[in-house]
Amino acid sequence: MKYAASLDAVRSAVRAMAASHGGGRPAEPKIALPPVVTISRQAGVTASAVGHRLIEILNEGHPGPSPWLEYDRQLVERIAEDHNLSQDLVARFDERDRSWFEHFARGITGAATGTDIAMKVAQTIRALAWVGRAVIIGRGGQAILAGMKHVVHVRLIAPLEWRAEQYPHHVDAAPGEAEQILRKIDAERARYVKQHFNRDVSDLSLYDLTINMARVSTDRAAGIIARAVESLDLP
């Protein structure tokens, strides 16, 4: 598996940060780190296609000792494996404040709560940021890594009507239901980031780039992000 080579580095970073900072948020590193990209998206905007193309561009134009890797669903696998959590539970929690999950977790001695999972998500994402050459999609990465100089934060947006037209192509929802579903997902994601990381996903200061996917192609969006990575003023 292509992620296997980076997994040990991520685990080492998790252990090192936990030992040095008591499990809290680490300070800005004093050494230059390889770049990282976080991609946040509105519901109905497909970030995975942009992430895949971005990885291709970065690996073609900037070969290094390790490849650029995308962490989307793969990130869920890392969290589950690194922290001995049920992969299914982490995936179901997936950026949403699910009251049923909290209720379930509280009823089981020693079970992980939503906050436990969110903190383990944050710890893994911070470790990925220390390893570098990662494209992290979702999971509050823009809030968790806010202010880190080697990280480019991207927000993918589109008008609600455009997103609603795209949405039924991927999910069994009638066009009239799509807008309501999308609003609910956006609200759940925003609540997750606010509750666990105290940031507003609509705060433009969290992002270096905001791209309207109704106006540009996947290839062009990936190219814009790649140029932003190339322009980073790193020591």
C-alpha positions as CSV (number, residue, x, y, z in Angstrom):
1,M,0.0,0.0,0.0
2,K,1.4,3.4,-1.0
3,Y,0.7,4.9,2.4
4,A,2.6,2.3,4.3
5,A,5.9,4.1,3.9
6,S,4.6,7.3,5.5
7,L,2.7,5.6,8.3
8,D,5.7,5.0,10.5
9,A,6.8,8.6,10.1
10,V,3.3,9.8,11.2
11,R,3.3,7.5,14.2
12,S,6.7,8.7,15.2
13,A,5.6,12.3,14.9
14,V,2.5,11.6,17.0
15,R,4.6,10.0,19.8
16,A,7.2,12.8,19.6
17,M,4.6,15.6,19.9
18,A,2.7,13.8,22.7
19,A,6.0,13.4,24.6
20,S,7.1,17.0,24.0
21,H,3.8,18.8,24.5
22,G,1.8,16.6,26.8
23,G,-0.6,15.8,24.0
24,G,-1.5,19.4,23.5
25,R,-1.1,21.6,20.4
26,P,2.6,21.9,19.5
27,A,4.2,25.2,18.9
28,E,5.2,26.3,15.4
29,P,8.3,24.2,14.5
30,K,11.7,26.0,14.3
31,I,12.8,23.9,11.3
32,A,11.7,24.1,7.7
33,L,9.1,21.5,7.0
34,P,7.9,20.2,3.6
35,P,4.6,21.8,2.4
36,V,1.1,20.6,3.2
37,V,-2.3,21.5,1.7
38,T,-5.6,21.3,3.5
39,I,-8.8,21.4,1.4
40,S,-12.1,22.3,3.0
41,R,-15.2,22.1,0.9
42,Q,-18.9,22.9,0.9
43,A,-21.2,20.0,0.7
44,G,-21.8,18.9,-2.9
45,V,-18.4,20.0,-4.1
46,T,-16.2,17.1,-4.9
47,A,-12.8,17.7,-3.3
48,S,-11.3,14.2,-4.0
49,A,-11.0,14.8,-7.8
50,V,-9.2,18.1,-7.1
51,G,-7.0,16.3,-4.6
52,H,-6.1,13.5,-6.9
53,R,-5.1,15.9,-9.7
54,L,-3.2,18.1,-7.3
55,I,-1.2,15.0,-6.1
56,E,-0.3,14.2,-9.7
57,I,0.8,17.7,-10.5
58,L,3.0,18.0,-7.3
59,N,4.6,14.6,-7.8
60,E,5.4,15.3,-11.4
61,G,6.7,18.8,-10.8
62,H,8.3,18.3,-7.4
63,P,9.7,14.8,-7.0
64,G,11.3,14.2,-3.6
65,P,12.5,11.5,-1.2
66,S,8.8,10.7,-0.5
67,P,5.7,11.2,-2.7
68,W,2.9,13.6,-2.1
69,L,0.0,11.7,-0.7
70,E,-3.7,12.5,-0.3
71,Y,-5.4,11.8,3.0
72,D,-9.2,11.6,2.8
73,R,-10.8,8.3,3.6
74,Q,-7.2,7.0,4.0
75,L,-6.9,9.4,6.9
76,V,-9.7,7.6,8.6
77,E,-7.8,4.4,8.3
78,R,-4.7,6.0,9.8
79,I,-6.7,7.4,12.8
80,A,-8.4,4.1,13.4
81,E,-5.1,2.2,13.2
82,D,-2.9,4.7,15.1
83,H,-5.3,5.1,18.0
84,N,-7.0,1.7,18.2
85,L,-10.4,3.1,17.3
86,S,-13.1,1.4,15.3
87,Q,-12.7,2.5,11.7
88,D,-16.4,2.4,11.2
89,L,-17.1,4.7,14.2
90,V,-14.6,7.2,13.0
91,A,-15.9,7.2,9.5
92,R,-19.5,7.6,10.7
93,F,-18.5,10.5,13.0
94,D,-16.8,12.1,9.9
95,E,-17.0,15.9,10.7
96,R,-20.5,15.7,12.1
97,D,-21.7,16.3,15.6
98,R,-23.9,13.2,15.8
99,S,-25.9,13.2,19.0
100,W,-26.7,9.5,18.6
101,F,-22.9,8.8,18.6
102,E,-22.3,10.9,21.8
103,H,-25.2,9.1,23.5
104,F,-23.9,5.7,22.4
105,A,-20.3,6.5,23.6
106,R,-21.4,7.7,27.0
107,G,-23.3,4.5,27.6
108,I,-20.2,2.3,27.2
109,T,-17.4,2.3,29.8
110,G,-14.1,3.4,28.2
111,A,-15.7,4.1,24.9
112,A,-14.4,7.0,22.8
113,T,-16.5,10.1,22.8
114,G,-16.9,12.5,19.9
115,T,-14.4,14.8,21.6
116,D,-12.0,11.9,22.0
117,I,-12.2,11.1,18.3
118,A,-11.9,14.8,17.3
119,M,-8.7,15.2,19.4
120,K,-7.2,12.0,17.9
121,V,-8.1,13.4,14.4
122,A,-6.3,16.6,15.3
123,Q,-3.2,14.7,16.6
124,T,-2.9,12.7,13.5
125,I,-3.4,15.7,11.2
126,R,-0.7,17.6,13.1
127,A,1.6,14.6,12.7
128,L,0.9,14.6,9.0
129,A,1.8,18.3,8.9
130,W,5.2,17.6,10.5
131,V,5.9,14.8,8.0
132,G,4.8,17.1,5.1
133,R,4.0,16.5,1.4
134,A,0.4,15.8,2.3
135,V,-2.9,16.9,0.9
136,I,-5.5,16.7,3.7
137,I,-9.1,16.8,2.8
138,G,-11.7,17.8,5.4
139,R,-11.6,16.8,9.0
140,G,-11.1,20.4,10.2
141,G,-7.5,20.6,8.8
142,Q,-7.8,24.3,8.1
143,A,-8.5,25.0,11.8
144,I,-6.1,22.4,13.3
145,L,-3.2,23.7,11.2
146,A,-4.2,27.4,11.2
147,G,-1.2,29.7,11.1
148,M,1.5,27.2,10.1
149,K,3.7,28.8,7.5
150,H,4.3,25.7,5.4
151,V,0.6,24.9,5.0
152,V,-1.7,26.2,2.2
153,H,-5.3,26.2,3.2
154,V,-7.9,26.0,0.4
155,R,-11.7,26.3,0.5
156,L,-13.7,24.9,-2.4
157,I,-17.1,26.5,-2.8
158,A,-20.0,26.8,-5.4
159,P,-23.5,28.3,-5.4
160,L,-26.1,26.2,-3.7
161,E,-28.1,25.8,-6.9
162,W,-25.1,24.4,-8.7
163,R,-24.2,22.0,-5.9
164,A,-27.8,20.8,-5.8
165,E,-27.7,20.0,-9.5
166,Q,-24.5,17.9,-9.0
167,Y,-25.6,16.2,-5.8
168,P,-28.3,13.8,-7.1
169,H,-25.7,12.4,-9.5
170,H,-23.9,10.9,-6.5
171,V,-26.6,10.3,-4.0
172,D,-30.2,9.0,-4.3
173,A,-31.9,12.4,-3.7
174,A,-34.5,14.1,-5.8
175,P,-33.4,17.6,-7.0
176,G,-36.0,19.2,-4.7
177,E,-34.5,17.5,-1.7
178,A,-30.8,18.2,-2.5
179,E,-30.6,21.8,-1.3
180,Q,-32.1,20.9,2.1
181,I,-29.6,18.0,2.4
182,L,-26.7,20.1,1.5
183,R,-27.6,22.8,4.0
184,K,-27.8,20.2,6.7
185,I,-24.4,18.7,5.9
186,D,-22.8,22.2,5.7
187,A,-24.3,23.0,9.1
188,E,-23.1,19.7,10.6
189,R,-19.5,20.2,9.4
190,A,-19.5,23.8,10.6
191,R,-20.7,22.7,14.0
192,Y,-18.0,20.1,14.2
193,V,-15.2,22.6,13.6
194,K,-16.8,25.2,15.9
195,Q,-17.4,22.7,18.8
196,H,-14.0,21.0,18.7
197,F,-11.6,23.6,17.4
198,N,-13.5,26.9,18.1
199,R,-13.2,28.2,14.5
200,D,-15.8,29.3,12.0
201,V,-15.5,27.5,8.6
202,S,-16.9,30.6,6.9
203,D,-14.1,32.8,8.3
204,L,-12.1,33.8,5.2
205,S,-9.0,34.4,7.2
206,L,-8.6,30.6,7.6
207,Y,-7.9,30.2,3.9
208,D,-5.2,31.2,1.5
209,L,-7.3,30.4,-1.5
210,T,-11.1,30.2,-2.1
211,I,-12.0,28.6,-5.4
212,N,-15.5,28.6,-7.0
213,M,-15.8,25.2,-8.6
214,A,-18.8,26.3,-10.6
215,R,-16.4,28.5,-12.6
216,V,-13.3,26.4,-13.0
217,S,-12.4,22.8,-14.0
218,T,-10.9,20.3,-11.7
219,D,-7.6,20.5,-13.6
220,R,-7.5,24.3,-13.4
221,A,-8.3,24.3,-9.7
222,A,-5.5,21.8,-9.0
223,G,-3.1,23.9,-11.0
224,I,-4.0,27.1,-9.0
225,I,-3.4,25.3,-5.7
226,A,-0.1,23.8,-7.0
227,R,1.1,27.3,-7.9
228,A,0.2,28.5,-4.4
229,V,2.3,25.7,-3.0
230,E,5.2,26.6,-5.2
231,S,5.1,30.2,-4.1
232,L,5.4,29.5,-0.4
233,D,8.2,31.5,1.1
234,L,9.8,28.8,3.2
235,P,13.3,29.1,4.7
